[in-house]
Amino acid sequence: TNFTMDMEMANLLVDDRYICGICKKLFIEPLSAGCGHRYCKRCVEGLINSTDQKCLVYNCRQLLLPTEIIFDVGFKREMEAYEK
């Protein structure tokens, strides 16, 4: 669809810090793990439900504990300001 193509084009124009390292899409609901790395809500839920349950960032591999994963309000505001 056109919306999907528009999102793909938008992803090409966006700073990498606003792109999830797992799905490679623009963050919609950015979550911050205890190690400080950010993922989409859906991607974090997938990691937590997997057998590995570790951060996928190279050389990090910290265990992702659900109690240490928070919605990153500050980062979400930064993204909204960037979009303007």
PyMOL Python script that loads the backbone (N, CA, C, O; Angstrom):
from pymol import cmd

cmd.read_pdbstr("""\
ATOM      1  N   THR A   1       0.834  -1.198   0.000  1.00  0.00           N
ATOM      2  CA  THR A   1       0.000   0.000   0.000  1.00  0.00           C
ATOM      3  C   THR A   1       0.869   1.248   0.000  1.00  0.00           C
ATOM      4  O   THR A   1       2.073   1.187   0.249  1.00  0.00           O
ATOM      5  N   ASN A   2       0.235   2.384  -0.285  1.00  0.00           N
ATOM      6  CA  ASN A   2       0.969   3.650  -0.296  1.00  0.00           C
ATOM      7  C   ASN A   2       1.503   4.001   1.078  1.00  0.00           C
ATOM      8  O   ASN A   2       2.603   4.541   1.195  1.00  0.00           O
ATOM      9  N   PHE A   3       0.728   3.697   2.138  1.00  0.00           N
ATOM     10  CA  PHE A   3       1.171   4.014   3.498  1.00  0.00           C
ATOM     11  C   PHE A   3       2.458   3.270   3.828  1.00  0.00           C
ATOM     12  O   PHE A   3       3.381   3.840   4.411  1.00  0.00           O
ATOM     13  N   THR A   4       2.516   2.000   3.454  1.00  0.00           N
ATOM     14  CA  THR A   4       3.715   1.205   3.717  1.00  0.00           C
ATOM     15  C   THR A   4       4.910   1.777   2.975  1.00  0.00           C
ATOM     16  O   THR A   4       6.003   1.871   3.534  1.00  0.00           O
ATOM     17  N   MET A   5       4.714   2.158   1.729  1.00  0.00           N
ATOM     18  CA  MET A   5       5.806   2.749   0.955  1.00  0.00           C
ATOM     19  C   MET A   5       6.239   4.078   1.555  1.00  0.00           C
ATOM     20  O   MET A   5       7.433   4.375   1.608  1.00  0.00           O
ATOM     21  N   ASP A   6       5.275   4.885   2.009  1.00  0.00           N
ATOM     22  CA  ASP A   6       5.596   6.162   2.639  1.00  0.00           C
ATOM     23  C   ASP A   6       6.410   5.948   3.907  1.00  0.00           C
ATOM     24  O   ASP A   6       7.364   6.684   4.156  1.00  0.00           O
ATOM     25  N   MET A   7       6.049   4.949   4.715  1.00  0.00           N
ATOM     26  CA  MET A   7       6.792   4.659   5.937  1.00  0.00           C
ATOM     27  C   MET A   7       8.205   4.184   5.605  1.00  0.00           C
ATOM     28  O   MET A   7       9.157   4.551   6.294  1.00  0.00           O
ATOM     29  N   GLU A   8       8.350   3.380   4.565  1.00  0.00           N
ATOM     30  CA  GLU A   8       9.675   2.910   4.172  1.00  0.00           C
ATOM     31  C   GLU A   8      10.548   4.073   3.720  1.00  0.00           C
ATOM     32  O   GLU A   8      11.733   4.125   4.049  1.00  0.00           O
ATOM     33  N   MET A   9       9.973   5.001   2.969  1.00  0.00           N
ATOM     34  CA  MET A   9      10.719   6.182   2.528  1.00  0.00           C
ATOM     35  C   MET A   9      11.076   7.055   3.723  1.00  0.00           C
ATOM     36  O   MET A   9      12.185   7.584   3.796  1.00  0.00           O
ATOM     37  N   ALA A  10      10.151   7.208   4.653  1.00  0.00           N
ATOM     38  CA  ALA A  10      10.406   8.017   5.850  1.00  0.00           C
ATOM     39  C   ALA A  10      11.546   7.415   6.655  1.00  0.00           C
ATOM     40  O   ALA A  10      12.381   8.144   7.191  1.00  0.00           O
ATOM     41  N   ASN A  11      11.590   6.098   6.744  1.00  0.00           N
ATOM     42  CA  ASN A  11      12.666   5.435   7.483  1.00  0.00           C
ATOM     43  C   ASN A  11      14.038   5.751   6.890  1.00  0.00           C
ATOM     44  O   ASN A  11      15.022   5.840   7.623  1.00  0.00           O
ATOM     45  N   LEU A  12      14.109   5.920   5.581  1.00  0.00           N
ATOM     46  CA  LEU A  12      15.380   6.230   4.935  1.00  0.00           C
ATOM     47  C   LEU A  12      15.868   7.625   5.287  1.00  0.00           C
ATOM     48  O   LEU A  12      17.071   7.886   5.269  1.00  0.00           O
ATOM     49  N   LEU A  13      14.942   8.525   5.609  1.00  0.00           N
ATOM     50  CA  LEU A  13      15.280   9.918   5.872  1.00  0.00           C
ATOM     51  C   LEU A  13      15.465  10.230   7.346  1.00  0.00           C
ATOM     52  O   LEU A  13      15.796  11.364   7.693  1.00  0.00           O
ATOM     53  N   VAL A  14      15.263   9.267   8.211  1.00  0.00           N
ATOM     54  CA  VAL A  14      15.270   9.478   9.651  1.00  0.00           C
ATOM     55  C   VAL A  14      16.620   9.083  10.243  1.00  0.00           C
ATOM     56  O   VAL A  14      17.263   8.133   9.795  1.00  0.00           O
ATOM     57  N   ASP A  15      17.024   9.828  11.247  1.00  0.00           N
ATOM     58  CA  ASP A  15      18.245   9.520  11.994  1.00  0.00           C
ATOM     59  C   ASP A  15      18.158   8.089  12.531  1.00  0.00           C
ATOM     60  O   ASP A  15      17.098   7.669  12.997  1.00  0.00           O
ATOM     61  N   ASP A  16      19.251   7.344  12.471  1.00  0.00           N
ATOM     62  CA  ASP A  16      19.279   5.938  12.906  1.00  0.00           C
ATOM     63  C   ASP A  16      18.834   5.728  14.347  1.00  0.00           C
ATOM     64  O   ASP A  16      18.333   4.655  14.683  1.00  0.00           O
ATOM     65  N   ARG A  17      19.005   6.718  15.195  1.00  0.00           N
ATOM     66  CA  ARG A  17      18.624   6.516  16.601  1.00  0.00           C
ATOM     67  C   ARG A  17      17.111   6.403  16.773  1.00  0.00           C
ATOM     68  O   ARG A  17      16.642   5.990  17.833  1.00  0.00           O
ATOM     69  N   TYR A  18      16.340   6.765  15.742  1.00  0.00           N
ATOM     70  CA  TYR A  18      14.884   6.657  15.795  1.00  0.00           C
ATOM     71  C   TYR A  18      14.379   5.370  15.143  1.00  0.00           C
ATOM     72  O   TYR A  18      13.174   5.188  14.967  1.00  0.00           O
ATOM     73  N   ILE A  19      15.297   4.488  14.790  1.00  0.00           N
ATOM     74  CA  ILE A  19      14.956   3.234  14.128  1.00  0.00           C
ATOM     75  C   ILE A  19      15.270   2.067  15.067  1.00  0.00           C
ATOM     76  O   ILE A  19      16.353   1.999  15.648  1.00  0.00           O
ATOM     77  N   CYS A  20      14.321   1.162  15.205  1.00  0.00           N
ATOM     78  CA  CYS A  20      14.514  -0.023  16.045  1.00  0.00           C
ATOM     79  C   CYS A  20      15.596  -0.911  15.443  1.00  0.00           C
ATOM     80  O   CYS A  20      15.603  -1.151  14.235  1.00  0.00           O
ATOM     81  N   GLY A  21      16.501  -1.393  16.270  1.00  0.00           N
ATOM     82  CA  GLY A  21      17.588  -2.245  15.814  1.00  0.00           C
ATOM     83  C   GLY A  21      17.158  -3.642  15.405  1.00  0.00           C
ATOM     84  O   GLY A  21      17.917  -4.362  14.758  1.00  0.00           O
ATOM     85  N   ILE A  22      15.948  -4.029  15.777  1.00  0.00           N
ATOM     86  CA  ILE A  22      15.478  -5.372  15.437  1.00  0.00           C
ATOM     87  C   ILE A  22      14.649  -5.356  14.158  1.00  0.00           C
ATOM     88  O   ILE A  22      14.993  -6.029  13.186  1.00  0.00           O
ATOM     89  N   CYS A  23      13.560  -4.591  14.154  1.00  0.00           N
ATOM     90  CA  CYS A  23      12.659  -4.590  12.997  1.00  0.00           C
ATOM     91  C   CYS A  23      13.055  -3.562  11.939  1.00  0.00           C
ATOM     92  O   CYS A  23      12.528  -3.578  10.827  1.00  0.00           O
ATOM     93  N   LYS A  24      13.986  -2.666  12.287  1.00  0.00           N
ATOM     94  CA  LYS A  24      14.485  -1.632  11.370  1.00  0.00           C
ATOM     95  C   LYS A  24      13.396  -0.657  10.929  1.00  0.00           C
ATOM     96  O   LYS A  24      13.460  -0.085   9.841  1.00  0.00           O
ATOM     97  N   LYS A  25      12.397  -0.480  11.792  1.00  0.00           N
ATOM     98  CA  LYS A  25      11.311   0.463  11.513  1.00  0.00           C
ATOM     99  C   LYS A  25      11.367   1.608  12.508  1.00  0.00           C
ATOM    100  O   LYS A  25      12.005   1.517  13.556  1.00  0.00           O
ATOM    101  N   LEU A  26      10.689   2.683  12.155  1.00  0.00           N
ATOM    102  CA  LEU A  26      10.591   3.847  13.019  1.00  0.00           C
ATOM    103  C   LEU A  26       9.915   3.451  14.329  1.00  0.00           C
ATOM    104  O   LEU A  26       8.891   2.769  14.320  1.00  0.00           O
ATOM    105  N   PHE A  27      10.491   3.881  15.459  1.00  0.00           N
ATOM    106  CA  PHE A  27       9.876   3.585  16.753  1.00  0.00           C
ATOM    107  C   PHE A  27       8.466   4.162  16.812  1.00  0.00           C
ATOM    108  O   PHE A  27       8.244   5.303  16.408  1.00  0.00           O
ATOM    109  N   ILE A  28       7.527   3.391  17.305  1.00  0.00           N
ATOM    110  CA  ILE A  28       6.183   3.884  17.575  1.00  0.00           C
ATOM    111  C   ILE A  28       5.998   3.949  19.082  1.00  0.00           C
ATOM    112  O   ILE A  28       5.573   4.974  19.614  1.00  0.00           O
ATOM    113  N   GLU A  29       6.309   2.887  19.756  1.00  0.00           N
ATOM    114  CA  GLU A  29       6.264   2.849  21.219  1.00  0.00           C
ATOM    115  C   GLU A  29       7.656   2.467  21.718  1.00  0.00           C
ATOM    116  O   GLU A  29       7.904   1.299  22.016  1.00  0.00           O
ATOM    117  N   PRO A  30       8.569   3.442  21.811  1.00  0.00           N
ATOM    118  CA  PRO A  30       9.936   3.104  22.215  1.00  0.00           C
ATOM    119  C   PRO A  30      10.032   2.696  23.680  1.00  0.00           C
ATOM    120  O   PRO A  30       9.538   3.390  24.569  1.00  0.00           O
ATOM    121  N   LEU A  31      10.671   1.570  23.908  1.00  0.00           N
ATOM    122  CA  LEU A  31      10.914   1.093  25.263  1.00  0.00           C
ATOM    123  C   LEU A  31      12.413   1.078  25.497  1.00  0.00           C
ATOM    124  O   LEU A  31      13.193   0.785  24.590  1.00  0.00           O
ATOM    125  N   SER A  32      12.805   1.392  26.710  1.00  0.00           N
ATOM    126  CA  SER A  32      14.210   1.383  27.080  1.00  0.00           C
ATOM    127  C   SER A  32      14.455   0.195  28.000  1.00  0.00           C
ATOM    128  O   SER A  32      13.782   0.032  29.017  1.00  0.00           O
ATOM    129  N   ALA A  33      15.426  -0.630  27.628  1.00  0.00           N
ATOM    130  CA  ALA A  33      15.788  -1.790  28.446  1.00  0.00           C
ATOM    131  C   ALA A  33      16.694  -1.337  29.582  1.00  0.00           C
ATOM    132  O   ALA A  33      17.203  -0.216  29.566  1.00  0.00           O
ATOM    133  N   GLY A  34      16.893  -2.190  30.550  1.00  0.00           N
ATOM    134  CA  GLY A  34      17.747  -1.870  31.690  1.00  0.00           C
ATOM    135  C   GLY A  34      19.167  -1.504  31.291  1.00  0.00           C
ATOM    136  O   GLY A  34      19.843  -0.767  32.009  1.00  0.00           O
ATOM    137  N   CYS A  35      19.625  -2.013  30.152  1.00  0.00           N
ATOM    138  CA  CYS A  35      20.979  -1.721  29.663  1.00  0.00           C
ATOM    139  C   CYS A  35      21.047  -0.379  28.940  1.00  0.00           C
ATOM    140  O   CYS A  35      22.133   0.092  28.604  1.00  0.00           O
ATOM    141  N   GLY A  36      19.876   0.244  28.696  1.00  0.00           N
ATOM    142  CA  GLY A  36      19.844   1.543  28.039  1.00  0.00           C
ATOM    143  C   GLY A  36      19.543   1.496  26.551  1.00  0.00           C
ATOM    144  O   GLY A  36      19.331   2.541  25.937  1.00  0.00           O
ATOM    145  N   HIS A  37      19.518   0.318  25.962  1.00  0.00           N
ATOM    146  CA  HIS A  37      19.208   0.209  24.542  1.00  0.00           C
ATOM    147  C   HIS A  37      17.696   0.267  24.336  1.00  0.00           C
ATOM    148  O   HIS A  37      16.921  -0.153  25.195  1.00  0.00           O
ATOM    149  N   ARG A  38      17.297   0.791  23.187  1.00  0.00           N
ATOM    150  CA  ARG A  38      15.873   0.971  22.897  1.00  0.00           C
ATOM    151  C   ARG A  38      15.399  -0.014  21.837  1.00  0.00           C
ATOM    152  O   ARG A  38      16.121  -0.373  20.906  1.00  0.00           O
ATOM    153  N   TYR A  39      14.150  -0.431  22.025  1.00  0.00           N
ATOM    154  CA  TYR A  39      13.488  -1.312  21.076  1.00  0.00           C
ATOM    155  C   TYR A  39      12.018  -0.916  20.983  1.00  0.00           C
ATOM    156  O   TYR A  39      11.498  -0.218  21.853  1.00  0.00           O
ATOM    157  N   CYS A  40      11.349  -1.374  19.910  1.00  0.00           N
ATOM    158  CA  CYS A  40       9.898  -1.227  19.803  1.00  0.00           C
ATOM    159  C   CYS A  40       9.243  -2.124  20.850  1.00  0.00           C
ATOM    160  O   CYS A  40       9.813  -3.133  21.268  1.00  0.00           O
ATOM    161  N   LYS A  41       8.067  -1.749  21.256  1.00  0.00           N
ATOM    162  CA  LYS A  41       7.344  -2.559  22.240  1.00  0.00           C
ATOM    163  C   LYS A  41       7.172  -3.994  21.742  1.00  0.00           C
ATOM    164  O   LYS A  41       7.416  -4.944  22.486  1.00  0.00           O
ATOM    165  N   ARG A  42       6.758  -4.151  20.499  1.00  0.00           N
ATOM    166  CA  ARG A  42       6.523  -5.488  19.948  1.00  0.00           C
ATOM    167  C   ARG A  42       7.818  -6.303  19.914  1.00  0.00           C
ATOM    168  O   ARG A  42       7.813  -7.498  20.207  1.00  0.00           O
ATOM    169  N   CYS A  43       8.924  -5.650  19.555  1.00  0.00           N
ATOM    170  CA  CYS A  43      10.213  -6.358  19.492  1.00  0.00           C
ATOM    171  C   CYS A  43      10.680  -6.790  20.882  1.00  0.00           C
ATOM    172  O   CYS A  43      11.185  -7.900  21.048  1.00  0.00           O
ATOM    173  N   VAL A  44      10.515  -5.921  21.876  1.00  0.00           N
ATOM    174  CA  VAL A  44      10.902  -6.273  23.252  1.00  0.00           C
ATOM    175  C   VAL A  44      10.069  -7.445  23.746  1.00  0.00           C
ATOM    176  O   VAL A  44      10.591  -8.372  24.364  1.00  0.00           O
ATOM    177  N   GLU A  45       8.769  -7.398  23.470  1.00  0.00           N
ATOM    178  CA  GLU A  45       7.906  -8.497  23.904  1.00  0.00           C
ATOM    179  C   GLU A  45       8.345  -9.806  23.264  1.00  0.00           C
ATOM    180  O   GLU A  45       8.310 -10.855  23.909  1.00  0.00           O
ATOM    181  N   GLY A  46       8.757  -9.754  22.003  1.00  0.00           N
ATOM    182  CA  GLY A  46       9.256 -10.947  21.326  1.00  0.00           C
ATOM    183  C   GLY A  46      10.533 -11.470  21.960  1.00  0.00           C
ATOM    184  O   GLY A  46      10.707 -12.679  22.117  1.00  0.00           O
ATOM    185  N   LEU A  47      11.428 -10.556  22.323  1.00  0.00           N
ATOM    186  CA  LEU A  47      12.682 -10.965  22.970  1.00  0.00           C
ATOM    187  C   LEU A  47      12.434 -11.587  24.337  1.00  0.00           C
ATOM    188  O   LEU A  47      13.040 -12.599  24.686  1.00  0.00           O
ATOM    189  N   ILE A  48      11.542 -10.977  25.105  1.00  0.00           N
ATOM    190  CA  ILE A  48      11.251 -11.475  26.452  1.00  0.00           C
ATOM    191  C   ILE A  48      10.619 -12.863  26.396  1.00  0.00           C
ATOM    192  O   ILE A  48      10.850 -13.696  27.272  1.00  0.00           O
ATOM    193  N   ASN A  49       9.821 -13.102  25.360  1.00  0.00           N
ATOM    194  CA  ASN A  49       9.161 -14.399  25.221  1.00  0.00           C
ATOM    195  C   ASN A  49      10.043 -15.447  24.544  1.00  0.00           C
ATOM    196  O   ASN A  49       9.644 -16.606  24.421  1.00  0.00           O
ATOM    197  N   SER A  50      11.236 -15.049  24.106  1.00  0.00           N
ATOM    198  CA  SER A  50      12.145 -15.999  23.455  1.00  0.00           C
ATOM    199  C   SER A  50      12.946 -16.763  24.515  1.00  0.00           C
ATOM    200  O   SER A  50      12.877 -16.452  25.704  1.00  0.00           O
ATOM    201  N   THR A  51      13.687 -17.743  24.074  1.00  0.00           N
ATOM    202  CA  THR A  51      14.494 -18.518  25.020  1.00  0.00           C
ATOM    203  C   THR A  51      15.768 -17.787  25.419  1.00  0.00           C
ATOM    204  O   THR A  51      16.319 -18.052  26.487  1.00  0.00           O
ATOM    205  N   ASP A  52      16.249 -16.867  24.576  1.00  0.00           N
ATOM    206  CA  ASP A  52      17.503 -16.164  24.859  1.00  0.00           C
ATOM    207  C   ASP A  52      17.303 -15.009  25.842  1.00  0.00           C
ATOM    208  O   ASP A  52      18.051 -14.897  26.813  1.00  0.00           O
ATOM    209  N   GLN A  53      16.331 -14.167  25.612  1.00  0.00           N
ATOM    210  CA  GLN A  53      15.967 -13.038  26.485  1.00  0.00           C
ATOM    211  C   GLN A  53      17.115 -12.079  26.768  1.00  0.00           C
ATOM    212  O   GLN A  53      17.197 -11.514  27.858  1.00  0.00           O
ATOM    213  N   LYS A  54      18.004 -11.892  25.793  1.00  0.00           N
ATOM    214  CA  LYS A  54      19.133 -10.986  26.000  1.00  0.00           C
ATOM    215  C   LYS A  54      19.120  -9.875  24.964  1.00  0.00           C
ATOM    216  O   LYS A  54      18.615 -10.046  23.855  1.00  0.00           O
ATOM    217  N   CYS A  55      19.681  -8.739  25.341  1.00  0.00           N
ATOM    218  CA  CYS A  55      19.824  -7.603  24.439  1.00  0.00           C
ATOM    219  C   CYS A  55      20.589  -8.065  23.203  1.00  0.00           C
ATOM    220  O   CYS A  55      21.558  -8.817  23.309  1.00  0.00           O
ATOM    221  N   LEU A  56      20.152  -7.613  22.043  1.00  0.00           N
ATOM    222  CA  LEU A  56      20.777  -8.049  20.799  1.00  0.00           C
ATOM    223  C   LEU A  56      21.899  -7.135  20.326  1.00  0.00           C
ATOM    224  O   LEU A  56      22.531  -7.411  19.306  1.00  0.00           O
ATOM    225  N   VAL A  57      22.153  -6.056  21.050  1.00  0.00           N
ATOM    226  CA  VAL A  57      23.218  -5.141  20.652  1.00  0.00           C
ATOM    227  C   VAL A  57      24.565  -5.827  20.854  1.00  0.00           C
ATOM    228  O   VAL A  57      24.827  -6.431  21.894  1.00  0.00           O
ATOM    229  N   TYR A  58      25.403  -5.719  19.840  1.00  0.00           N
ATOM    230  CA  TYR A  58      26.724  -6.351  19.860  1.00  0.00           C
ATOM    231  C   TYR A  58      27.477  -5.974  21.132  1.00  0.00           C
ATOM    232  O   TYR A  58      27.523  -4.801  21.502  1.00  0.00           O
ATOM    233  N   ASN A  59      28.053  -6.941  21.786  1.00  0.00           N
ATOM    234  CA  ASN A  59      28.837  -6.788  23.024  1.00  0.00           C
ATOM    235  C   ASN A  59      28.020  -6.386  24.250  1.00  0.00           C
ATOM    236  O   ASN A  59      28.613  -6.104  25.292  1.00  0.00           O
ATOM    237  N   CYS A  60      26.711  -6.346  24.178  1.00  0.00           N
ATOM    238  CA  CYS A  60      25.902  -6.028  25.367  1.00  0.00           C
ATOM    239  C   CYS A  60      25.400  -7.336  25.968  1.00  0.00           C
ATOM    240  O   CYS A  60      25.883  -7.783  27.008  1.00  0.00           O
ATOM    241  N   ARG A  61      24.429  -7.936  25.302  1.00  0.00           N
ATOM    242  CA  ARG A  61      23.872  -9.230  25.687  1.00  0.00           C
ATOM    243  C   ARG A  61      23.373  -9.298  27.130  1.00  0.00           C
ATOM    244  O   ARG A  61      23.317 -10.378  27.718  1.00  0.00           O
ATOM    245  N   GLN A  62      23.012  -8.147  27.701  1.00  0.00           N
ATOM    246  CA  GLN A  62      22.462  -8.128  29.060  1.00  0.00           C
ATOM    247  C   GLN A  62      21.086  -8.781  29.066  1.00  0.00           C
ATOM    248  O   GLN A  62      20.315  -8.628  28.119  1.00  0.00           O
ATOM    249  N   LEU A  63      20.787  -9.500  30.121  1.00  0.00           N
ATOM    250  CA  LEU A  63      19.489 -10.137  30.279  1.00  0.00           C
ATOM    251  C   LEU A  63      18.408  -9.065  30.336  1.00  0.00           C
ATOM    252  O   LEU A  63      18.536  -8.089  31.075  1.00  0.00           O
ATOM    253  N   LEU A  64      17.341  -9.245  29.555  1.00  0.00           N
ATOM    254  CA  LEU A  64      16.238  -8.289  29.531  1.00  0.00           C
ATOM    255  C   LEU A  64      15.192  -8.705  30.560  1.00  0.00           C
ATOM    256  O   LEU A  64      14.469  -9.683  30.370  1.00  0.00           O
ATOM    257  N   LEU A  65      15.126  -7.961  31.628  1.00  0.00           N
ATOM    258  CA  LEU A  65      14.161  -8.240  32.688  1.00  0.00           C
ATOM    259  C   LEU A  65      12.939  -7.345  32.509  1.00  0.00           C
ATOM    260  O   LEU A  65      13.083  -6.127  32.394  1.00  0.00           O
ATOM    261  N   PRO A  66      11.733  -7.929  32.485  1.00  0.00           N
ATOM    262  CA  PRO A  66      10.521  -7.125  32.302  1.00  0.00           C
ATOM    263  C   PRO A  66      10.390  -5.981  33.309  1.00  0.00           C
ATOM    264  O   PRO A  66       9.831  -4.934  32.983  1.00  0.00           O
ATOM    265  N   THR A  67      10.894  -6.168  34.511  1.00  0.00           N
ATOM    266  CA  THR A  67      10.788  -5.121  35.539  1.00  0.00           C
ATOM    267  C   THR A  67      11.712  -3.940  35.262  1.00  0.00           C
ATOM    268  O   THR A  67      11.553  -2.881  35.869  1.00  0.00           O
ATOM    269  N   GLU A  68      12.674  -4.104  34.356  1.00  0.00           N
ATOM    270  CA  GLU A  68      13.620  -3.036  34.033  1.00  0.00           C
ATOM    271  C   GLU A  68      13.337  -2.378  32.686  1.00  0.00           C
ATOM    272  O   GLU A  68      14.105  -1.523  32.246  1.00  0.00           O
ATOM    273  N   ILE A  69      12.253  -2.760  32.028  1.00  0.00           N
ATOM    274  CA  ILE A  69      11.910  -2.196  30.725  1.00  0.00           C
ATOM    275  C   ILE A  69      10.819  -1.155  30.920  1.00  0.00           C
ATOM    276  O   ILE A  69       9.760  -1.441  31.479  1.00  0.00           O
ATOM    277  N   ILE A  70      11.095   0.069  30.444  1.00  0.00           N
ATOM    278  CA  ILE A  70      10.154   1.173  30.649  1.00  0.00           C
ATOM    279  C   ILE A  70       9.842   1.869  29.330  1.00  0.00           C
ATOM    280  O   ILE A  70      10.642   1.852  28.394  1.00  0.00           O
ATOM    281  N   PHE A  71       8.655   2.486  29.278  1.00  0.00           N
ATOM    282  CA  PHE A  71       8.299   3.329  28.143  1.00  0.00           C
ATOM    283  C   PHE A  71       9.171   4.570  28.215  1.00  0.00           C
ATOM    284  O   PHE A  71       9.216   5.234  29.251  1.00  0.00           O
ATOM    285  N   ASP A  72       9.854   4.888  27.143  1.00  0.00           N
ATOM    286  CA  ASP A  72      10.812   5.994  27.121  1.00  0.00           C
ATOM    287  C   ASP A  72      10.112   7.287  26.708  1.00  0.00           C
ATOM    288  O   ASP A  72      10.146   7.676  25.540  1.00  0.00           O
ATOM    289  N   VAL A  73       9.478   7.945  27.674  1.00  0.00           N
ATOM    290  CA  VAL A  73       8.693   9.157  27.426  1.00  0.00           C
ATOM    291  C   VAL A  73       9.566  10.271  26.857  1.00  0.00           C
ATOM    292  O   VAL A  73       9.174  10.941  25.901  1.00  0.00           O
ATOM    293  N   GLY A  74      10.737  10.470  27.434  1.00  0.00           N
ATOM    294  CA  GLY A  74      11.635  11.525  26.964  1.00  0.00           C
ATOM    295  C   GLY A  74      12.054  11.319  25.520  1.00  0.00           C
ATOM    296  O   GLY A  74      12.105  12.271  24.741  1.00  0.00           O
ATOM    297  N   PHE A  75      12.350  10.089  25.165  1.00  0.00           N
ATOM    298  CA  PHE A  75      12.749   9.781  23.796  1.00  0.00           C
ATOM    299  C   PHE A  75      11.577   9.963  22.840  1.00  0.00           C
ATOM    300  O   PHE A  75      11.758  10.438  21.719  1.00  0.00           O
ATOM    301  N   LYS A  76      10.384   9.589  23.275  1.00  0.00           N
ATOM    302  CA  LYS A  76       9.179   9.769  22.453  1.00  0.00           C
ATOM    303  C   LYS A  76       8.970  11.257  22.172  1.00  0.00           C
ATOM    304  O   LYS A  76       8.642  11.628  21.046  1.00  0.00           O
ATOM    305  N   ARG A  77       9.154  12.112  23.180  1.00  0.00           N
ATOM    306  CA  ARG A  77       9.019  13.562  22.988  1.00  0.00           C
ATOM    307  C   ARG A  77      10.088  14.088  22.033  1.00  0.00           C
ATOM    308  O   ARG A  77       9.813  14.946  21.194  1.00  0.00           O
ATOM    309  N   GLU A  78      11.296  13.573  22.165  1.00  0.00           N
ATOM    310  CA  GLU A  78      12.383  13.972  21.262  1.00  0.00           C
ATOM    311  C   GLU A  78      12.032  13.617  19.819  1.00  0.00           C
ATOM    312  O   GLU A  78      12.283  14.401  18.903  1.00  0.00           O
ATOM    313  N   MET A  79      11.458  12.446  19.621  1.00  0.00           N
ATOM    314  CA  MET A  79      11.045  12.031  18.280  1.00  0.00           C
ATOM    315  C   MET A  79       9.964  12.945  17.730  1.00  0.00           C
ATOM    316  O   MET A  79      10.005  13.336  16.563  1.00  0.00           O
ATOM    317  N   GLU A  80       8.997  13.284  18.572  1.00  0.00           N
ATOM    318  CA  GLU A  80       7.913  14.163  18.139  1.00  0.00           C
ATOM    319  C   GLU A  80       8.446  15.538  17.759  1.00  0.00           C
ATOM    320  O   GLU A  80       7.979  16.134  16.788  1.00  0.00           O
ATOM    321  N   ALA A  81       9.412  16.046  18.506  1.00  0.00           N
ATOM    322  CA  ALA A  81      10.016  17.345  18.194  1.00  0.00           C
ATOM    323  C   ALA A  81      10.802  17.262  16.887  1.00  0.00           C
ATOM    324  O   ALA A  81      10.816  18.218  16.112  1.00  0.00           O
ATOM    325  N   TYR A  82      11.444  16.147  16.640  1.00  0.00           N
ATOM    326  CA  TYR A  82      12.225  15.932  15.423  1.00  0.00           C
ATOM    327  C   TYR A  82      11.327  15.929  14.188  1.00  0.00           C
ATOM    328  O   TYR A  82      11.719  16.399  13.120  1.00  0.00           O
ATOM    329  N   GLU A  83      10.105  15.390  14.351  1.00  0.00           N
ATOM    330  CA  GLU A  83       9.161  15.280  13.238  1.00  0.00           C
ATOM    331  C   GLU A  83       8.643  16.633  12.785  1.00  0.00           C
ATOM    332  O   GLU A  83       8.194  16.775  11.648  1.00  0.00           O
ATOM    333  N   LYS A  84       8.698  17.632  13.662  1.00  0.00           N
ATOM    334  CA  LYS A  84       8.136  18.951  13.325  1.00  0.00           C
ATOM    335  C   LYS A  84       9.047  19.755  12.448  1.00  0.00           C
ATOM    336  O   LYS A  84       8.714  20.882  12.081  1.00  0.00           O
TER     337      LYS A  84
END
""", "prot")
cmd.dss("prot")
cmd.show_as("cartoon", "prot")
cmd.util.cbc("prot")
cmd.orient("prot")
